[in-house]
Amino acid sequence: MKTDKYLFTEKFNSLSDEKSRILLVSMREIANLVALCNLYEFEDTISENDAVDMLKLLSADDSVTRKIYKITRYLTNSKPLAESLVPGANPYFFNQEYELFFPTFNFPFELFALHSFKNWRQKCNKAVCYIFEFWESYLQPSNFYFLEFLKDFDHIFVGTKNSTEAISKITGRPCTYLPPGVDTLKFSPYPLLPHRSIDVCNLGRRSPITHQALLEFAQQQQAFYYYDTIKISGIKNATKQQTFAVNNAKEHRSLLANLIKRSRYFFANRARINEAEFIRTNQEFGSRFFEGAAAGTIMLGEPPVSKEFDKYFDWPDAVIKIPFDTPEIGEIIADLDAQPERLARIRKENVVNSLLRHDWVYRLQTILESVDVKPSEIMLSRKTKLKNLANQIHQMSDGSLVSSPP
């Protein structure tokens, strides 16, 4: 493990090879909001299924440095001049050669971190990157400076569909939409089938109208309604996001998995649903749907109206569609509770489809295929395990999905 003030490299021994073939770059040590943990779970899945070195940034270029570069680049159209003003106090040179360079970013402004990496293209045979959120609103001429850092990649992947064509046009590199995934083995309620002791789970962004109705429902019915109560300062639109920071991403994902697979109902809505001015006409979807489906819960909410969502969640009742503001949510839940066979079918199909289609290993497969990198043996073994578990669940009767009281 190599360590300095700004970053450290951690080696994972998932395979017997002494030399790692994939170099990941992670922002997990400097960006620790709860919504970002899903991307770090992807990194963990890659590390557990291949021979990986993970480069974790401990400090990022501050916003002032980035703004100096951005303004200089925009006003003068001179990259050399911008670089001369922020030459990078801590350039990082790679000594080892890798088959694949794979940095992941939560947002496009984090691409500026590549400014400190001086010889990654020479040391890495292939290079791809994944940017989790890249909204169209980021594509302003003054922001094009960060797209320059993408020109040397063989393939760009983004977690938001509507920006892919513009990114490809500006960078001249292939850009592909890659939706979130989930560690389905962690989130699956099988084989233990824990008792679903939480009646309703509502995390993150929420409607105040639906939330108040659920509070009243929980009091009247003596139901267990689980929701966020944390408030954080210093984050833009923190109240709308219901966001907070976490100490350990992996531990949080385990906690989240255990909560959802013990929940009967789980809310999942399209991305930034309470920021209509931000998303305009473009509707995206995030991790909530994949997490809820993998955990076999009944998802309630307002999904996006998009071909992509219909493609990835194309089975009946994957989401029970209700408006974001639903004052009659108690009546809806009562009506669903009167349909136990339907609920059992939904839970079963949610889990099976997730195991066969939405595990992170399938997203990794898409990335490797794009640059002709062969999958590892342990990755192929995981796919086999997922398929076998899905087949076992599929063969079970629907009744087996109903947990017994504790």
MIRO-238421 format. One record per residue (C-alpha): residue in one letter; x, y, z. Coordinates in steps of 0.5 Angstrom, whole numbers, padded with zeros to 4 digits, always signed. Example, Ala and Ser with C-alpha at 12.3 -4.5 7.8 and 13.67 -1.06 7.14 Angstrom:
BEGIN
a+0025-0009+0016/s+0027-0002+0014/
END
This chain:
BEGIN
m+0000+0000+0000/k+0003+0007-0002/t+0001+0013+0002/d+0002+0020+0002/k-0001+0026+0004/y-0006+0026-0002/l-0008+0019-0004/f-0006+0012-0002/t-0006+0006-0006/e-0010-0001-0004/k-0009-0007-0007/f-0014-0013-0007/n-0012-0020-0007/s-0019-0023-0010/l-0014-0027-0015/s-0008-0030-0014/d-0004-0026-0019/e+0001-0022-0016/k+0000-0016-0020/s-0006-0012-0021/r-0009-0011-0028/i-0014-0006-0026/l-0013+0001-0023/l-0019+0004-0020/v-0019+0011-0018/s-0024+0013-0012/m-0027+0019-0009/r-0030+0016-0003/e-0025+0019+0002/i-0027+0026+0000/a-0034+0025-0002/n-0038+0022+0003/l-0045+0024+0002/v-0050+0018+0003/a-0052+0018-0004/l-0045+0017-0006/c-0045+0010-0003/n-0048+0006-0008/l-0042+0008-0013/y-0037+0006-0008/e-0041-0001-0007/f-0039-0002-0015/e-0032-0001-0014/d-0032-0006-0008/t-0036-0011-0013/i-0030-0010-0018/s-0025-0011-0012/e-0028-0017-0010/n-0028-0020-0017/d-0022-0018-0020/a-0014-0016-0019/v-0015-0009-0017/d-0011-0003-0014/m-0015+0002-0012/l-0013+0009-0011/k-0016+0013-0006/l-0016+0021-0006/l-0015+0024+0001/s-0015+0031-0002/a-0018+0034-0008/d-0016+0041-0011/d-0020+0046-0008/s-0025+0050-0011/v-0021+0056-0012/t-0016+0052-0016/r-0021+0049-0020/k-0024+0056-0021/i-0018+0059-0023/y-0017+0054-0028/k-0024+0054-0031/i-0024+0062-0032/t-0017+0062-0035/r-0019+0056-0040/y-0026+0059-0042/l-0023+0067-0042/t-0017+0065-0046/n-0018+0059-0050/s-0011+0057-0048/k-0010+0050-0044/p-0003+0051-0043/l-0004+0058-0040/a-0009+0055-0035/e-0004+0049-0033/s+0001+0054-0032/l-0003+0058-0027/v-0005+0051-0023/p+0001+0046-0025/g-0001+0041-0020/a+0003+0042-0013/n+0003+0034-0013/p+0003+0031-0019/y+0003+0023-0019/f+0006+0019-0024/f+0005+0011-0024/n+0010+0006-0024/q+0006+0000-0026/e+0003-0002-0032/y-0004-0004-0032/e-0009-0007-0037/l-0015-0002-0035/f-0015+0005-0032/f-0022+0006-0029/p-0023+0012-0025/t-0030+0013-0022/f-0033+0020-0021/n-0040+0022-0017/f-0040+0029-0021/p-0036+0032-0027/f-0033+0037-0023/e-0029+0031-0020/l-0026+0030-0027/f-0021+0036-0025/a-0017+0031-0020/l-0014+0028-0027/h-0010+0034-0028/s-0005+0031-0022/f-0004+0024-0026/k+0001+0025-0031/n+0003+0019-0035/w-0004+0014-0034/r-0005+0014-0041/q+0002+0011-0042/k+0002+0006-0037/c-0005+0003-0038/n-0007-0001-0044/k-0014+0001-0044/a-0018+0007-0040/v-0025+0008-0039/c-0029+0012-0034/y-0036+0012-0030/i-0039+0019-0028/f-0045+0017-0024/e-0049+0024-0025/f-0048+0028-0031/w-0054+0032-0032/e-0055+0036-0038/s-0055+0043-0034/y-0048+0042-0033/l-0046+0042-0041/q-0045+0050-0041/p-0039+0053-0045/s-0036+0055-0039/n-0036+0048-0036/f-0033+0045-0042/y-0026+0045-0039/f-0027+0039-0035/l-0029+0035-0041/e-0022+0036-0044/f-0020+0031-0039/l-0024+0025-0042/k-0021+0026-0049/d-0016+0020-0048/f-0021+0015-0045/d-0023+0009-0050/h-0030+0010-0047/i-0034+0014-0043/f-0040+0011-0039/v-0045+0016-0035/g-0051+0014-0030/t-0056+0019-0034/k-0058+0018-0040/n-0060+0025-0043/s-0053+0028-0043/t-0049+0022-0047/e-0050+0025-0054/a-0048+0031-0052/i-0042+0029-0048/s-0040+0024-0054/k-0040+0030-0059/i-0036+0035-0055/t-0031+0030-0053/g-0030+0026-0059/r-0030+0019-0055/p-0036+0014-0055/c-0041+0015-0049/t-0045+0010-0047/y-0051+0010-0041/l-0050+0006-0036/p-0055+0005-0030/p-0054+0004-0023/g-0053-0003-0021/v-0053-0006-0014/d-0050-0012-0010/t-0056-0017-0011/l-0053-0022-0006/k-0052-0017-0001/f-0059-0014-0002/s-0063-0021-0003/p-0067-0023+0003/y-0065-0030+0001/p-0064-0035+0003/l-0066-0033+0010/l-0072-0029+0009/p-0072-0024+0015/h-0078-0022+0018/r-0081-0016+0015/s-0082-0012+0021/i-0082-0005+0018/d-0088-0003+0015/v-0086+0003+0011/c-0079+0005+0009/n-0078+0012+0006/l-0071+0015+0005/g-0068+0021+0002/r-0073+0026-0002/r-0080+0025+0000/s-0086+0029-0001/p-0088+0033+0006/i-0096+0031+0004/t-0094+0024+0003/h-0090+0024+0009/q-0095+0027+0014/a-0100+0022+0012/l-0095+0016+0013/l-0094+0019+0020/e-0102+0019+0022/f-0102+0012+0019/a-0097+0009+0023/q-0100+0012+0029/q-0107+0010+0028/q-0105+0003+0026/q-0099+0002+0030/a-0095+0001+0024/f-0087+0002+0024/y-0086+0007+0019/y-0078+0008+0018/y-0076+0015+0015/d-0070+0020+0016/t-0069+0025+0021/i-0062+0028+0020/k-0061+0035+0018/i-0054+0037+0015/s-0052+0044+0014/g-0047+0046+0008/i-0050+0042+0003/k-0054+0046-0003/n-0062+0044-0002/a-0060+0039+0004/t-0067+0040+0006/k-0070+0037-0001/q-0065+0032-0001/q-0065+0029+0006/t-0058+0028+0006/f-0052+0026+0011/a-0045+0024+0011/v-0043+0017+0013/n-0037+0014+0016/n-0036+0008+0012/a-0039+0007+0005/k-0039-0001+0006/e-0042-0001+0013/h-0048+0004+0011/r-0049-0001+0005/s-0050-0007+0009/l-0054-0003+0014/l-0059+0000+0008/a-0059-0007+0005/n-0062-0010+0012/l-0067-0005+0013/i-0070-0006+0006/k-0070-0013+0006/r-0074-0012+0013/s-0079-0007+0010/r-0086-0009+0007/y-0086-0003+0003/f-0081+0002+0000/f-0081+0009-0003/a-0078+0010-0010/n-0078+0016-0014/r-0075+0019-0020/a-0069+0023-0019/r-0069+0030-0016/i-0077+0029-0016/n-0078+0035-0012/e-0073+0040-0016/a-0077+0041-0022/e-0073+0047-0024/f-0067+0043-0024/i-0069+0037-0029/r-0074+0041-0033/t-0077+0036-0038/n-0071+0030-0037/q-0073+0025-0032/e-0068+0020-0030/f-0068+0015-0024/g-0063+0013-0019/s-0061+0007-0014/r-0067+0007-0010/f-0071+0002-0015/f-0065-0003-0016/e-0064-0003-0008/g-0072-0004-0007/a-0072-0009-0013/a-0066-0013-0010/a-0069-0013-0003/g-0076-0016-0005/t-0080-0010-0002/i-0086-0007-0005/m-0084-0001-0009/l-0089+0005-0008/g-0087+0012-0012/e-0087+0016-0018/p-0082+0013-0023/p-0080+0017-0029/v-0083+0016-0036/s-0078+0014-0040/k-0076+0008-0045/e-0070+0007-0041/f-0074+0006-0034/d-0079+0001-0038/k-0073-0003-0041/y-0070-0004-0034/f-0076-0005-0030/d-0080-0009-0035/w-0084-0014-0031/p-0091-0013-0028/d-0092-0009-0022/a-0084-0007-0021/v-0087-0001-0018/i-0094+0001-0016/k-0094+0008-0019/i-0097+0013-0014/p-0097+0021-0015/f-0091+0024-0011/d-0096+0027-0006/t-0101+0022-0004/p-0105+0024+0002/e-0109+0017+0002/i-0103+0013+0002/g-0106+0009+0008/e-0112+0007+0004/i-0107+0005-0002/i-0103+0001+0003/a-0109-0002+0006/d-0112-0004-0001/l-0105-0008-0002/d-0105-0011+0004/a-0111-0015+0002/q-0108-0018-0004/p-0103-0023-0001/e-0102-0027-0007/r-0100-0021-0011/l-0095-0018-0006/a-0092-0025-0006/r-0091-0025-0014/i-0088-0018-0014/r-0083-0020-0009/k-0081-0026-0012/e-0080-0023-0019/n-0077-0017-0016/v-0071-0021-0013/v-0071-0026-0019/n-0070-0020-0024/s-0065-0017-0020/l-0061-0023-0019/l-0061-0024-0027/r-0060-0017-0029/h-0058-0012-0024/d-0052-0014-0020/w-0046-0010-0021/v-0043-0015-0024/y-0047-0014-0031/r-0045-0007-0031/l-0038-0009-0030/q-0039-0014-0036/t-0041-0008-0040/i-0035-0004-0039/l-0030-0009-0040/e-0033-0011-0047/s-0033-0004-0049/v-0026-0004-0049/d-0024-0012-0051/v-0022-0014-0044/k-0024-0021-0042/p-0027-0022-0035/s-0024-0025-0029/e-0026-0033-0027/i-0028-0030-0021/m-0033-0025-0024/l-0036-0031-0028/s-0037-0035-0022/r-0041-0030-0019/k-0045-0029-0025/t-0046-0037-0024/k-0048-0036-0017/l-0053-0031-0019/k-0056-0035-0024/n-0057-0041-0019/l-0060-0037-0014/a-0065-0034-0019/n-0067-0041-0021/q-0068-0043-0014/i-0072-0038-0012/h-0076-0038-0019/q-0078-0045-0017/m-0081-0044-0010/s-0088-0043-0009/d-0090-0036-0008/g-0092-0038-0001/s-0085-0039+0001/l-0084-0031+0000/v-0088-0030+0006/s-0084-0029+0012/s-0086-0032+0019/p-0087-0028+0025/p-0081-0027+0029/
END
